[in-house]
Amino acid sequence: TVADFRTILGYAQQHHLARLTFWSANRDRPCTGGGADSCSGVAQQAWDYTRVFAQYTG
């Protein structure tokens, strides 16, 4: 969930991780009418997860 990503972001900020990434950023958008390999398959707005991780500056 986006809340989980915020938790991960907080951990990365607290521990000064060198890099914070996630797999398949191109899927960071909702599906329209069923699952596909080009969308997340979860209820979200486009780029919700990317916006959370974009806050990380190392």
C-alpha distances in whole Angstrom, upper triangle without the diagonal:
4,5,5,7,9,10,11,12,14,16,17,19,20,21,22,21,23,20,16,15,13,14,15,14,16,14,12,13,13,15,18,20,18,17,18,18,18,14,11,11,8,9,9,12,13,13,10,8,12,13,11,13,16,16,17,21,22
4,5,5,6,9,10,10,12,14,15,16,18,20,21,19,21,19,15,14,12,15,15,14,16,14,11,12,13,16,19,21,20,19,20,19,18,15,12,13,10,10,8,10,12,10,7,6,10,10,8,10,13,13,15,18,20
4,5,5,6,9,10,11,13,14,15,17,19,20,19,22,19,16,16,15,17,18,17,20,18,15,16,16,20,22,24,23,22,23,23,22,19,15,16,13,13,12,14,15,14,10,9,13,12,9,12,15,14,15,19,20
4,5,5,6,9,10,11,12,14,15,17,18,17,20,17,14,14,12,15,17,16,19,17,15,16,17,20,23,25,23,21,22,22,21,18,15,16,13,14,13,15,17,15,12,10,13,13,10,11,15,15,15,18,19
4,5,5,6,9,10,10,12,14,15,16,15,17,14,11,11,10,13,14,13,16,15,12,15,16,19,23,25,23,21,22,21,20,17,14,16,14,14,13,14,15,12,10,7,9,10,7,7,11,11,11,15,16
4,5,5,6,9,10,10,12,14,15,15,17,15,12,13,13,16,18,16,19,18,15,17,19,22,25,27,26,24,25,24,23,20,17,19,16,16,14,15,16,14,11,9,11,10,6,8,11,10,10,14,15
4,5,5,6,9,10,11,12,14,14,17,15,12,14,14,17,19,18,22,20,18,20,21,24,28,30,28,26,27,26,25,22,19,21,18,18,17,19,20,17,14,12,14,14,10,11,14,13,12,16,15
4,5,5,6,9,10,11,12,11,14,12,9,10,11,14,17,16,20,19,17,19,21,24,27,29,28,25,26,24,24,21,18,20,18,19,18,19,19,17,14,11,13,13,10,9,12,12,10,14,13
4,5,5,6,9,10,10,10,12,11,8,10,11,15,17,16,19,19,17,19,21,25,28,30,29,27,27,25,24,22,19,22,20,20,18,19,19,15,13,11,11,11,7,6,9,8,7,10,10
4,5,5,6,9,10,11,14,13,11,14,15,19,21,20,23,23,20,23,24,28,31,33,32,30,30,29,28,25,23,25,22,22,20,21,22,19,16,14,15,14,10,10,13,10,9,12,11
4,5,5,6,8,8,12,12,10,13,15,18,21,20,24,23,21,24,26,29,32,35,33,30,31,29,28,26,23,26,23,24,22,24,24,21,18,16,16,16,13,12,14,13,11,13,11
4,6,5,6,5,8,8,7,10,13,16,19,18,22,22,20,23,26,29,32,34,33,30,30,28,27,25,23,26,24,25,23,23,23,20,18,15,15,15,12,10,12,11,8,10,8
4,6,5,7,10,10,10,13,16,19,22,20,24,24,22,25,27,31,34,36,35,33,32,31,29,28,25,28,26,26,24,24,24,21,19,16,16,15,12,11,12,10,7,8,7
4,6,8,12,13,12,16,18,22,25,23,27,27,25,28,30,33,37,39,37,35,35,33,32,30,28,30,28,28,26,27,27,24,22,19,19,19,15,14,16,13,11,12,10
4,6,9,11,11,15,17,21,24,23,27,27,25,29,31,34,37,40,38,35,35,33,32,31,28,31,29,30,28,29,28,25,23,20,20,20,17,15,17,15,12,12,9
4,6,9,10,14,17,20,23,22,26,27,25,28,31,34,37,40,38,35,35,32,31,30,28,31,29,30,28,28,27,24,22,20,19,19,16,14,15,13,10,9,6
4,6,7,11,14,17,20,19,23,24,22,26,29,31,35,37,35,33,32,29,29,27,26,28,27,28,26,27,26,22,21,18,17,18,15,12,14,13,10,10,6
4,7,10,14,17,19,19,22,24,23,26,29,32,35,38,36,33,32,29,28,28,26,29,28,30,28,28,26,22,22,19,17,18,17,13,14,14,10,9,6
4,6,10,13,16,15,18,20,19,23,26,28,32,34,32,29,28,25,24,24,22,26,25,27,24,24,23,19,19,16,14,16,14,10,11,12,9,9,7
4,7,11,13,12,16,17,16,19,22,25,28,31,29,26,25,23,22,21,19,22,21,23,21,21,19,16,15,12,11,13,11,7,9,10,7,9,8
4,7,10,9,13,14,13,16,19,22,25,28,26,23,22,19,18,17,16,19,19,21,19,19,17,14,14,10,9,12,11,7,9,12,10,12,11
4,7,7,10,11,10,14,16,19,22,24,22,19,18,16,15,14,13,16,16,18,16,17,15,12,13,9,9,12,11,9,11,14,12,15,15
4,6,9,9,10,13,16,17,21,23,20,17,15,12,12,12,11,14,15,18,17,17,16,13,14,11,11,14,14,12,14,17,16,18,18
4,5,6,7,11,13,14,18,20,18,15,13,10,9,9,9,13,14,17,15,16,13,12,13,11,10,14,15,13,15,18,18,20,21
4,5,5,9,12,14,17,20,19,16,14,12,10,9,9,13,14,16,14,13,11,8,10,8,7,11,12,11,12,15,15,18,19
4,6,8,11,12,15,18,17,14,12,10,7,7,9,13,14,16,14,13,10,9,12,11,10,13,15,14,14,18,19,21,22
4,6,8,9,12,15,13,11,9,7,5,4,5,9,10,12,11,11,9,9,11,10,10,13,15,15,16,19,20,22,24
4,7,10,13,16,15,13,12,11,8,6,6,9,9,11,8,8,6,5,7,7,7,10,11,12,13,16,17,20,22
4,7,10,13,13,11,11,11,8,5,6,8,8,9,7,6,4,6,8,9,10,12,14,15,15,18,20,23,25
4,7,9,10,9,10,11,9,6,6,6,6,6,6,6,6,9,10,11,13,15,16,18,19,21,23,26,28
4,6,6,6,7,9,8,5,6,5,8,8,9,10,10,12,13,15,16,18,20,21,22,25,26,29,31
4,6,8,9,12,10,9,10,9,11,10,11,12,12,15,16,18,19,21,23,24,25,27,29,32,34
4,7,9,13,12,11,12,9,12,12,14,15,15,18,19,21,22,24,25,27,28,31,32,36,37
4,7,10,11,9,10,7,10,12,14,15,16,18,19,20,22,24,25,26,27,30,31,35,36
4,7,8,7,8,5,9,11,13,15,15,17,18,18,20,22,23,24,25,28,29,32,33
4,5,6,8,7,11,14,15,16,15,16,18,18,19,22,23,23,25,28,28,31,32
4,6,8,9,12,15,16,17,15,16,17,17,17,21,22,21,23,26,26,29,30
4,7,9,12,14,14,14,12,13,15,15,15,18,20,20,20,24,25,27,29
4,6,8,11,10,11,9,11,12,12,13,16,17,18,19,22,23,26,27
4,5,8,8,10,9,10,11,10,12,15,15,16,18,21,22,25,26
4,7,9,11,11,13,13,13,15,18,18,19,21,24,25,28,29
4,6,9,11,12,11,11,14,16,16,18,20,22,23,27,28
4,7,10,12,10,12,15,15,16,18,20,21,23,27,28
4,6,8,7,9,11,12,13,15,17,18,20,24,26
4,6,6,9,11,10,12,15,15,17,20,23,25
4,6,8,9,9,12,14,14,16,19,22,24
4,6,5,6,9,10,10,13,15,18,20
4,6,5,7,9,10,12,14,17,20
4,5,5,7,9,11,12,15,17
4,5,5,6,9,10,13,15
4,6,5,7,10,12,15
4,6,6,8,11,13
4,5,6,9,11
4,5,8,10
4,6,9
4,6
4
